[in-house]
């Protein structure tokens, strides 16, 4: 068999475009776990700085474009200049659309986000692409589009972390942890919640918790939180007033709220995809699509400025508590439409912040509606705003523990966090059962990818048929007589022979033992005993696809052809070798994840 080659993440090519650490530094980091923790602290500091810088840039844009005092958020304004509210998002969309048209000459064909990087590419991300995504997100939120900054936060911090990891030639598992460290630092700094940041990395970016990743990710999250607080003092924005004691009754109601949140979350995710499809089908020139989205957001902002930007300024429970139910319902509906229009038309950003605001509003409306049906029920709107916030975010973003820890770190109320946990478990499970995706993985699905989490499956795609097959294949003419075949290939000489036609095209596989079998004395030509004539492998197939092909054909060996139209035999692969290589690589990844040598 052809020996396997080293995976791309174990060594950088000689002409690498990344800055490389000196060899002695690289050796020091690779040899000691504590050195990886030191790198995680550096990544955490960078993540905290990235959050502070991006937030500051958005505030500057709000001040410059909407005429606000520096430090004010557009979504916390009671009113806006109506001309600016409509014109700024529309013209901002035009600028973004033209930029998207011109950028392909400077950016990678497609930017890889942290989840996709860890799932498919061993933690490799484009530094330039990450910076471009961050700038697009800053501009989108700065001109008032209803998108969250969290996508830009995590993209920039994780992209920088990935570049550092490649500079130190980290192993594949360590490189993936570095990407998770960047995301953890960004979320911890953005929400003022180190635990939530760490579990965001575990659940969404690394794909699981392991002892090897605990310390680096935890250190990065805490460092990102501390550094971001040195430059700014904003947190998630939830200012919870007194919250009533959570009882067993509230746990049951929280489960019902989780069901409602799952249904609504699925609806939002499908609506964004429908908006994208609709604009594409109407043949609207791509640079003009963000203009249309910005115009929709601007018109909605005339009724409620809370729909603009990420909604960070609007997310204050004291403000929500003072809002009438009718007002809360209006903001809920308009923010939903604004988020769908913004993301569906091409603005860059995420749904994290929007889902928090919508969840908080929806939780309050849910409690009010239940209170109308059940008069006298002690339903605290503040508590159900927190529960709804966690439940809807868990449906859209994923990460039930992440959302639970956000609630816990925001309120410090353990029993309320328990109610949130009940709601997010129900919401997450229903979303998985009915829909099967989070917002990020749904967009992968629309693009044709099959990943549903950040669990590392990139090695499966790297382990292709071309890497596993043997190339020294014995071939014969399919018109050969059985007597000639037996004389050329006596028992024990070969196991299987590939038969080709006169043009060198694949026809089937002949097993030597069968050709010599006593009950095949009536056979005159090998074409009568050829097997798997319609089943072959392609060199680009991964190991899972190859195993599935063996199962379907009930085959012990299959020929590898160059292409279906040519059917030229380029190799042979056995089921035994495929399963052995699959098992070896699976065990290798398992040991890497657990930090075993």
C-alpha positions in Angstrom: 0.0 0.0 0.0 1.1 3.5 -0.6 2.4 5.1 2.6 0.2 7.9 3.9 1.6 11.4 4.0 1.7 13.9 6.8 -1.4 15.9 7.3 -1.2 19.6 6.2 -1.3 21.0 9.7 1.7 19.2 11.1 4.2 21.3 9.2 4.2 24.5 7.4 5.4 24.6 3.8 8.7 26.2 3.0 7.0 29.1 1.2 4.5 29.7 4.0 3.0 33.2 4.0 2.6 33.1 7.7 5.2 34.6 10.1 7.0 31.7 11.7 8.4 31.6 15.2 12.0 30.7 15.6 12.6 26.9 15.7 13.7 26.9 19.3 10.4 28.6 20.3 8.4 26.1 18.2 10.1 23.2 19.9 9.6 24.7 23.3 5.8 25.2 22.7 5.3 21.7 21.2 7.1 20.0 24.0 5.2 21.5 27.0 1.5 21.9 27.7 2.2 24.9 29.9 3.6 26.7 26.8 0.3 26.2 25.0 -1.4 27.8 28.0 0.9 30.8 27.6 -0.1 31.1 23.9 -3.7 30.9 25.0 -3.2 33.9 27.3 -1.7 35.8 24.4 -4.7 34.9 22.2 -7.0 35.9 25.0 -5.5 39.3 25.3 -5.7 39.7 21.5 -9.3 38.7 21.6 -10.1 41.2 24.3 -8.4 43.9 22.3 -10.3 42.9 19.1 -13.6 43.2 20.9 -12.8 46.6 22.4 -11.5 47.9 19.0 -14.5 46.7 17.0 -17.0 48.0 19.5 -15.3 51.4 19.6 -15.3 51.5 15.8 -19.0 50.9 15.7 -19.7 53.6 18.2 -17.6 56.0 16.2 -19.6 55.2 13.1 -22.9 55.7 15.0 -21.7 59.1 16.2 -20.5 60.2 12.8 -23.3 58.8 10.7 -26.3 59.3 13.0 -25.2 62.4 14.8 -25.2 60.7 18.2 -23.1 61.7 21.2 -19.9 59.5 21.3 -20.6 56.4 23.3 -24.4 56.3 22.6 -25.9 53.3 20.8 -28.3 53.8 18.0 -30.6 51.1 19.3 -31.1 52.8 22.6 -32.4 56.0 21.1 -36.0 57.0 21.6 -36.1 58.7 18.2 -33.8 59.2 15.3 -33.5 61.8 12.6 -35.9 60.3 10.0 -33.8 61.2 7.0 -30.6 59.7 8.5 -32.5 56.6 9.7 -33.5 55.8 6.2 -30.6 57.1 4.1 -27.7 55.8 6.2 -28.5 52.1 6.1 -29.4 52.3 2.4 -26.3 54.1 1.3 -24.3 51.9 3.7 -25.7 48.9 1.9 -24.6 50.4 -1.4 -21.1 50.9 -0.2 -21.0 47.3 1.2 -22.4 45.9 -2.0 -19.8 47.6 -4.2 -17.1 46.5 -1.8 -18.3 42.9 -2.1 -18.1 43.2 -5.8 -14.6 44.5 -5.8 -13.1 42.4 -3.0 -12.6 39.0 -4.7 -9.3 40.2 -6.2 -7.9 40.7 -2.6 -9.7 38.2 -0.5 -9.8 34.3 -0.5 -12.6 32.8 -2.6 -14.6 32.2 0.6 -13.8 33.1 4.2 -13.8 30.1 6.6 -15.4 30.8 9.9 -14.1 29.2 13.2 -16.7 26.4 13.2 -15.9 25.3 9.6 -12.2 25.8 10.2 -12.2 23.3 13.1 -14.6 20.9 11.4 -12.9 20.6 8.0 -9.6 22.3 7.9 -7.8 21.4 11.2 -8.0 24.9 12.5 -6.6 26.7 9.5 -8.1 30.1 8.7 -7.2 33.0 6.4 -5.9 36.0 8.3 -6.7 38.4 5.5 -10.2 36.9 5.1 -10.8 37.2 8.8 -9.9 40.9 8.8 -12.1 41.5 5.8 -15.1 39.8 7.6 -14.5 41.9 10.7 -14.4 45.1 8.7 -17.6 44.2 6.9 -19.3 43.4 10.2 -18.2 46.7 11.7 -19.5 48.6 8.7 -22.8 46.6 8.6 -23.5 47.3 12.3 -22.2 50.9 12.0 -24.6 51.9 9.3 -27.5 50.5 11.3 -28.1 47.1 9.7 -29.8 44.7 12.2 -26.8 42.4 12.6 -24.7 41.4 15.6 -21.0 41.9 16.1 -20.3 38.5 17.6 -19.6 37.0 14.1 -16.9 39.6 13.6 -15.6 39.3 17.1 -15.0 35.6 16.9 -13.8 35.7 13.2 -11.1 38.2 13.9 -10.0 36.7 17.3 -10.0 33.1 16.0 -8.3 34.1 12.7 -5.5 35.8 14.7 -5.2 32.8 16.9 -5.1 30.4 13.9 -2.2 32.5 12.5 -0.3 32.3 15.8 -0.9 28.6 15.9 0.4 28.1 12.3 3.4 30.3 13.1 4.3 27.8 15.9 3.6 24.7 13.7 1.1 23.4 16.3 -0.3 19.9 16.0 -3.7 19.6 14.5 -5.5 19.2 17.9 -3.6 22.1 19.4 -4.3 24.3 16.4 -8.0 23.6 16.8 -7.8 24.5 20.5 -6.1 27.8 19.5 -9.1 28.7 17.3 -11.4 27.9 20.2 -9.3 30.1 22.5 -9.8 33.0 20.1 -13.6 32.5 20.1 -13.7 32.1 23.9 -11.9 35.3 24.5 -14.1 37.2 22.0 -17.4 36.0 23.6 -16.1 36.5 27.1 -15.1 40.0 26.4 -18.3 40.9 24.4 -20.7 39.6 27.1 -18.7 40.0 30.2 -19.1 36.3 30.8 -15.9 34.2 31.0 -17.8 30.9 31.7 -20.1 31.5 28.7 -17.1 32.3 26.5 -15.3 29.1 27.5 -18.4 27.0 26.9 -19.1 28.8 23.6 -15.7 27.5 22.5 -16.3 24.0 23.8 -19.8 23.6 22.4 -19.7 25.5 19.1 -16.0 25.9 18.0 -14.1 22.9 19.3 -17.0 20.5 19.3 -16.6 19.1 22.8 -14.9 19.5 26.1 -11.7 17.6 26.9 -9.2 17.8 29.7 -6.5 19.0 27.2 -8.6 22.0 26.1 -9.9 23.0 29.5 -7.0 25.1 30.8 -6.1 26.9 27.5 -9.7 27.8 26.7 -10.4 28.9 30.3 -7.2 31.0 30.4 -8.1 32.7 27.1 -11.7 33.4 28.2 -10.6 35.0 31.5 -7.8 37.0 29.8 -10.2 38.2 27.1 -12.7 39.3 29.7 -10.1 41.2 31.8 -8.4 42.9 28.8 -11.7 44.0 27.2 -12.8 45.6 30.6 -9.6 47.7 30.6 -10.9 49.5 27.5 -14.7 49.5 27.9 -17.2 48.9 30.5 -20.2 47.5 28.6 -21.5 44.0 29.2 -24.4 42.1 27.7 -26.7 45.0 28.6 -29.2 43.1 30.7 -29.8 45.2 33.8 -32.1 42.9 35.8 -34.2 44.4 38.5 -35.4 42.3 41.4 -36.3 38.8 40.2 -39.0 36.8 42.0 -38.1 33.4 43.5 -38.1 30.7 40.9 -40.4 27.7 41.9 -41.1 24.3 40.5 -44.1 25.9 38.6 -41.7 28.1 36.8 -39.6 25.1 35.7 -42.6 23.6 34.0 -43.6 26.9 32.3 -40.0 27.3 31.2 -40.3 24.0 29.3 -43.3 25.4 27.5 -41.3 28.6 26.7 -38.5 26.4 25.3 -41.0 24.8 22.9 -42.2 28.2 21.7 -38.6 29.5 21.3 -37.6 26.5 19.2 -40.5 27.0 16.8 -39.8 30.7 16.5 -36.0 30.1 16.1 -36.5 27.6 13.3 -38.8 30.1 11.6 -36.2 32.9 11.7 -33.5 30.7 10.3 -35.7 29.5 7.4 -36.9 33.1 6.8 -33.3 34.4 6.3 -32.6 31.6 3.8 -35.9 32.4 2.0 -35.0 36.1 1.8 -31.7 35.3 0.2 -33.3 32.9 -2.3 -36.0 35.4 -3.1 -33.6 38.2 -3.8 -31.4 35.9 -5.9 -34.4 34.7 -7.9 -35.6 38.2 -8.6 -32.3 38.8 -10.4 -31.5 41.9 -8.3 -27.9 42.9 -9.0 -25.9 41.6 -5.9 -24.5 45.1 -5.0 -28.0 46.4 -4.8 -29.4 43.8 -2.5 -27.9 45.3 0.7 -29.4 48.7 -0.4 -32.8 47.1 -0.4 -32.1 45.5 3.0 -30.9 48.8 4.4 -33.9 50.6 3.1 -36.2 48.1 4.9 -34.3 48.5 8.1 -34.4 52.3 7.9 -38.2 52.4 7.3 -38.7 50.0 10.3 -36.5 52.2 12.4 -38.9 55.1 11.9 -41.3 53.2 14.0 -38.7 51.9 16.5 -35.0 52.7 16.5 -34.5 49.6 18.7 -34.4 47.5 15.5 -31.2 49.0 14.3 -27.7 47.6 14.7 -27.1 44.7 17.1 -29.7 45.7 19.6 -27.2 45.9 22.4 -28.5 49.3 23.6 -32.1 48.0 23.5 -31.4 45.0 25.6 -32.0 46.4 29.1 -34.6 44.7 31.2 -35.4 47.9 33.1 -36.3 49.5 29.8 -38.2 46.4 28.7 -40.1 46.5 31.9 -41.3 50.0 31.3 -42.4 49.2 27.8 -46.1 48.5 27.3 -47.0 45.0 26.1 -48.1 46.6 22.8 -44.8 48.4 22.5 -42.9 45.2 23.3 -44.9 43.3 20.6 -44.1 46.0 18.0 -40.4 45.9 18.7 -40.4 42.1 18.7 -42.1 42.0 15.3 -40.0 44.8 13.7 -36.7 43.5 15.0 -37.5 40.1 13.6 -38.2 41.6 10.2 -35.1 43.9 10.3 -32.8 41.0 11.2 -34.2 38.8 8.3 -33.9 41.7 5.8 -30.4 42.6 6.9 -28.9 39.1 6.8 -31.0 38.0 3.8 -29.8 41.0 1.7 -26.1 40.4 2.3 -25.1 42.5 5.4 -22.4 40.7 7.4 -23.0 39.8 11.0 -24.7 37.3 13.2 -28.0 36.6 15.0 -26.6 36.3 18.5 -27.4 39.7 19.8 -30.7 39.8 17.9 -31.7 36.5 19.4 -31.0 37.8 22.9 -33.2 40.9 22.4 -35.9 38.9 20.7 -35.8 36.2 23.3 -36.1 38.8 26.1 -39.0 40.4 24.5 -40.6 37.1 23.6 -40.2 35.8 27.2 -42.0 38.8 28.5 -44.8 38.5 26.0 -45.1 34.8 26.7 -45.5 35.5 30.4 -48.0 38.2 29.8 -50.0 35.9 27.5 -50.0 33.1 30.0 -51.0 35.5 32.7 -54.0 36.5 30.7 -55.1 32.9 30.4 -54.2 32.1 34.0 -55.1 35.1 36.1 -53.3 35.5 39.4 -50.4 33.3 38.3 -47.1 34.7 39.9 -45.2 35.2 36.6 -42.3 37.6 36.9 -41.7 39.3 33.5 -38.0 39.9 34.4 -37.4 36.2 35.0 -39.2 35.1 31.8 -37.3 37.6 29.8 -34.0 36.0 30.9 -35.5 32.5 30.3 -36.7 33.5 26.8 -33.4 35.1 26.0 -31.6 31.9 26.7 -34.1 29.6 25.0 -34.3 31.5 21.7 -30.5 32.0 21.5 -30.0 28.3 22.2 -32.3 27.4 19.3 -30.6 29.8 16.8 -27.0 29.7 18.0 -26.8 26.4 19.7 -24.8 25.9 22.9 -27.3 25.3 25.7 -24.6 25.5 28.4 -23.3 28.7 26.9 -26.7 30.3 27.2 -27.2 29.0 30.7 -23.9 30.4 31.9 -24.8 33.8 30.3 -27.9 33.8 32.4 -26.0 32.8 35.5 -23.2 35.3 35.1 -25.7 38.1 34.3 -28.0 37.6 37.2 -26.1 35.5 39.7 -29.3 33.7 40.4 -28.7 29.9 40.5 -32.4 28.9 40.5 -33.1 31.2 37.6 -30.2 29.6 35.8 -31.8 26.2 36.4 -35.1 27.4 34.8 -33.0 28.7 31.8 -31.3 25.3 31.6 -34.7 23.6 31.4 -35.8 25.9 28.6 -32.6 25.7 26.6 -32.5 21.9 26.8 -36.1 21.7 25.4 -35.4 24.4 22.8 -32.1 22.8 21.6 -33.5 19.3 21.4 -36.6 20.3 19.5 -34.5 22.3 17.1 -32.2 19.3 16.5 -35.1 16.9 16.1 -37.3 19.1 13.8 -34.7 21.3 12.0 -31.3 19.7 12.6 -29.2 22.8 12.4 -28.1 25.9 14.2 -27.9 29.2 12.2 -24.2 28.7 11.3 -24.6 25.0 10.3 -27.8 25.8 8.4 -25.8 28.2 6.2 -23.2 25.5 5.6 -26.0 23.2 4.6 -27.3 25.7 2.1 -23.8 25.9 0.6 -23.7 22.2 0.2 -21.6 21.2 3.2 -22.7 18.3 5.5 -21.2 19.4 8.8 -23.5 20.0 11.8 -20.9 20.9 14.4 -17.3 21.8 14.8 -16.3 18.2 15.6 -13.2 17.4 13.6 -14.2 15.6 10.4 -11.6 17.2 8.2 -9.2 14.3 8.7 -11.9 12.0 7.2 -12.0 14.2 4.0 -8.2 14.2 4.0 -8.1 10.4 4.2 -9.1 9.8 0.5 -9.1 6.8 -1.7 -6.1 8.2 -3.5 -4.1 8.1 -0.3 -5.1 4.6 0.6 -5.1 2.7 -2.7 -2.3 0.6 -4.1 -1.2 1.6 -7.6 0.6 -1.5 -8.7 -2.5 -3.2 -10.1 -2.3 -6.4 -12.2 -4.6 -6.1 -15.2 -5.8 -8.5 -17.9 -7.9 -8.4 -21.0 -11.5 -9.2 -20.2 -11.7 -11.4 -23.3 -9.0 -13.8 -21.9 -9.9 -17.4 -21.7 -10.1 -19.1 -18.3 -7.3 -21.6 -19.2 -4.9 -18.7 -20.1 -5.8 -16.9 -16.9 -5.2 -20.0 -14.8 -1.8 -20.5 -16.4 -0.8 -16.9 -16.0 -2.1 -16.6 -12.4 -1.7 -19.8 -10.5 -3.2 -20.2 -7.0 -1.4 -18.1 -4.4 0.2 -15.7 -7.0 -2.4 -12.9 -6.6 -5.7 -12.4 -4.8 -7.6 -10.4 -7.4 -7.0 -9.2 -10.9 -8.6 -6.2 -12.7 -10.0 -6.9 -16.1 -10.0 -4.2 -18.8 -11.4 -4.1 -22.3 -9.3 -3.5 -25.4 -9.5 0.2 -24.9 -8.1 0.0 -21.4 -11.5 0.7 -19.7 -12.5 -1.0 -16.5 -14.7 -4.1 -16.9 -14.6 -5.9 -13.5 -12.5 -7.8 -11.0 -11.6 -11.5 -11.2 -10.7 -13.4 -8.0 -7.9 -15.9 -8.7 -9.3 -18.5 -6.2 -12.7 -18.4 -8.0 -11.0 -18.9 -11.4 -9.4 -22.1 -10.1 -12.5 -23.4 -8.4 -13.6 -26.9 -9.3 -17.2 -25.9 -9.9 -16.1 -23.3 -12.5 -14.9 -25.9 -15.0 -17.7 -25.0 -17.5 -16.5 -21.4 -17.6 -14.7 -20.5 -20.9 -13.8 -16.8 -20.4 -13.0 -14.7 -17.4 -15.8 -12.2 -18.4 -18.2 -14.8 -17.1 -16.9 -14.6 -13.6 -16.0 -10.9 -13.3 -17.4 -9.1 -10.3 -18.3 -5.5 -9.4 -18.6 -4.5 -13.0 -20.8 -1.5 -12.1 -19.2 -0.6 -8.8 -15.9 1.4 -8.6 -14.2 4.0 -6.4 -13.0 7.5 -7.4 -9.7 8.8 -6.0 -11.5 11.8 -4.4 -13.8 9.8 -2.3 -13.1 9.9 1.5 -12.8 6.9 3.7 -16.4 7.0 4.8 -17.6 7.0 1.3 -15.3 4.2 0.4 -16.6 2.1 3.4 -20.2 2.8 2.3 -19.3 1.6 -1.3 -17.8 -1.6 0.1 -21.0 -2.2 2.1 -23.3 -1.6 -0.8 -21.4 -3.9 -3.1 -20.6 -6.4 -0.4 -17.1 -6.3 -1.9 -13.7 -7.3 -0.6 -11.9 -5.1 -3.1 -12.8 -2.4 -5.6 -11.0 -0.8 -8.5 -10.3 2.9 -8.5 -10.9 4.7 -11.8 -9.9 8.1 -12.9 -13.4 9.3 -13.9 -16.8 7.7 -14.7 -16.6 8.8 -18.3 -13.1 7.4 -18.9 -13.0 4.4 -16.5 -9.2 4.1 -16.6 -8.0 2.0 -13.7 -5.5 3.8 -11.6 -5.5 1.7 -8.4 -7.1 -0.9 -6.2 -8.4 -0.7 -2.7 -9.4 -3.5 -0.3 -12.0 -3.3 2.4 -9.6 -4.7 5.0 -7.0 -2.0 4.4 -9.7 0.8 4.3 -11.1 -0.3 7.7 -7.7 -0.6 9.2 -6.7 2.9 8.1 -10.0 4.3 9.3 -9.5 2.7 12.7 -5.9 3.9 13.0 -6.8 7.5 12.2 -9.8 7.4 14.5 -7.6 6.2 17.4 -5.0 8.8 16.6 -7.6 11.6 16.7 -9.0 10.2 19.9 -5.6 10.3 21.6 -5.0 13.8 20.3 -8.3 15.0 21.8 -7.5 13.5 25.2 -4.0 14.9 25.2 -2.4 11.5 25.2 1.0 11.1 23.6 
